[in-house]
Amino acid sequence: MTHWRQKPKRNDPKVVGEVLRERNERRTAALIACISEMSRRQGPDAVTHALVAERAGVPVQYVQWKYPSRETLIALARA
């Protein structure tokens, strides 16, 4: 039983999971857009983790963790 002044705790993991999923979808969409644009304008050799992360506004560590090689970055945009 909670005191009448005490607010009930709301630790709904479903809400947190949805927030994380939506954030990952936005990150992936931004990465795909940047990779596609860079590949089209400068060729696939211009695609690097640092440049893609900077232009997409995503932490470079996330990009390196999620897509460890340049080939996986380029394949992301082609899929």
C-alpha positions as CSV (number, residue, x, y, z in Angstrom):
1,M,0.0,0.0,0.0
2,T,1.3,3.4,-0.9
3,H,0.8,6.6,1.0
4,W,-1.8,8.9,-0.5
5,R,0.9,11.5,-1.2
6,Q,3.2,9.0,-2.8
7,K,3.1,8.7,-6.5
8,P,2.8,5.2,-7.9
9,K,6.0,3.9,-9.6
10,R,5.8,3.6,-13.4
11,N,8.6,1.4,-14.6
12,D,7.0,0.1,-17.7
13,P,9.7,-1.7,-19.7
14,K,7.5,-1.7,-22.8
15,V,7.6,2.1,-23.0
16,V,11.4,2.1,-22.7
17,G,11.7,-0.6,-25.3
18,E,9.6,1.4,-27.7
19,V,11.7,4.5,-27.2
20,L,14.9,2.6,-27.9
21,R,13.4,0.9,-31.0
22,E,12.3,4.3,-32.4
23,R,15.6,5.9,-31.7
24,N,17.4,3.0,-33.5
25,E,15.1,3.3,-36.5
26,R,15.8,7.1,-36.7
27,R,19.5,6.4,-36.5
28,T,19.4,3.8,-39.2
29,A,17.4,6.0,-41.5
30,A,19.8,8.8,-41.0
31,L,22.8,6.6,-41.7
32,I,21.2,5.1,-44.9
33,A,20.5,8.6,-46.2
34,C,24.0,9.8,-45.6
35,I,25.6,6.7,-47.0
36,S,23.5,6.9,-50.1
37,E,24.2,10.5,-50.7
38,M,28.0,10.1,-50.1
39,S,28.1,7.1,-52.4
40,R,26.2,8.9,-55.1
41,R,28.2,12.1,-55.0
42,Q,31.8,10.9,-54.1
43,G,31.7,7.2,-54.7
44,P,31.8,4.3,-52.2
45,D,35.5,5.0,-51.4
46,A,34.4,8.2,-49.6
47,V,32.2,6.3,-47.1
48,T,34.0,6.1,-43.7
49,H,32.6,5.6,-40.2
50,A,33.7,9.1,-39.0
51,L,32.2,11.0,-41.9
52,V,28.9,9.1,-42.0
53,A,28.5,9.5,-38.2
54,E,29.3,13.2,-38.3
55,R,26.9,13.9,-41.2
56,A,24.1,11.7,-39.7
57,G,24.5,13.2,-36.2
58,V,25.1,9.8,-34.7
59,P,27.9,8.9,-32.3
60,V,30.9,7.4,-34.2
61,Q,31.2,4.7,-31.5
62,Y,27.7,3.5,-32.3
63,V,28.4,3.3,-36.0
64,Q,31.6,1.4,-35.4
65,W,29.9,-1.0,-33.0
66,K,26.8,-1.6,-35.2
67,Y,28.7,-1.8,-38.5
68,P,32.3,-2.8,-37.9
69,S,33.5,-2.6,-41.5
70,R,33.1,-0.2,-44.4
71,E,31.5,-3.0,-46.4
72,T,28.7,-3.4,-43.9
73,L,28.1,0.3,-44.0
74,I,27.8,0.3,-47.8
75,A,25.7,-2.9,-47.7
76,L,23.3,-1.1,-45.3
77,A,22.4,1.5,-47.9
78,R,22.0,-1.1,-50.6
79,A,19.6,-3.3,-48.7
